[in-house]
């Protein structure tokens, strides 16, 4: 786990980075949009971002994702 993110959170973060919406991510991972919102919220708390753009920028700068 990088930066205490779970494997699933890293997967969601990667999809957020690609510009996918919560609905698109939920469909791809076969879970509810509520679940994706919870993952994005957890990622924001762990990385320290307040928006989707914040978490992507911080994750790239910290080498969490490439």
C-alpha positions in Angstrom: 0.0 0.0 0.0 1.3 3.4 -1.0 0.4 6.2 1.3 -1.9 3.8 3.2 -4.2 3.4 0.2 -5.8 0.0 -0.3 -5.4 -1.8 -3.6 -9.1 -0.9 -4.4 -8.5 2.8 -3.6 -5.5 2.8 -5.9 -7.6 1.2 -8.6 -10.3 3.9 -8.1 -7.7 6.6 -8.0 -6.3 5.4 -11.3 -9.8 5.6 -12.9 -10.4 9.1 -11.4 -7.1 10.1 -13.0 -8.4 9.0 -16.4 -11.3 11.4 -15.9 -14.0 8.8 -15.3 -17.1 9.7 -13.4 -18.3 7.9 -10.3 -20.9 6.2 -12.3 -18.4 5.0 -15.0 -16.1 3.7 -12.3 -18.9 2.0 -10.5 -20.0 0.2 -13.7 -16.5 -0.8 -14.5 -15.8 -2.2 -11.1 -19.4 -3.6 -10.7 -20.2 -1.8 -7.5 -22.6 1.0 -6.5 -21.9 4.7 -7.0 -22.2 5.0 -3.2 -19.3 2.6 -2.8 -17.2 4.7 -5.3 -18.1 7.9 -3.4 -16.9 6.3 -0.2 -13.6 5.3 -1.8 -13.0 8.7 -3.3 -13.8 10.3 0.1 -11.3 7.9 1.8 -8.7 8.8 -0.8 -9.2 12.5 -0.3 -8.7 12.0 3.5 -5.6 9.9 3.1 -3.9 12.1 0.5 -5.2 15.4 1.8 -7.0 16.7 -1.2 -10.4 18.4 -1.3 -11.2 17.8 -5.0 -10.7 15.1 -7.5 -8.1 17.2 -9.3 -6.3 17.7 -5.9 -6.0 14.0 -5.3 -4.7 13.3 -8.8 -2.1 16.1 -8.6 -0.9 15.0 -5.2 -0.9 11.4 -6.1 1.3 12.2 -9.2 3.6 14.4 -7.2 4.1 11.9 -4.5 4.6 9.0 -6.9 1.5 7.1 -5.7 0.4 6.7 -9.3 2.1 7.4 -12.6 
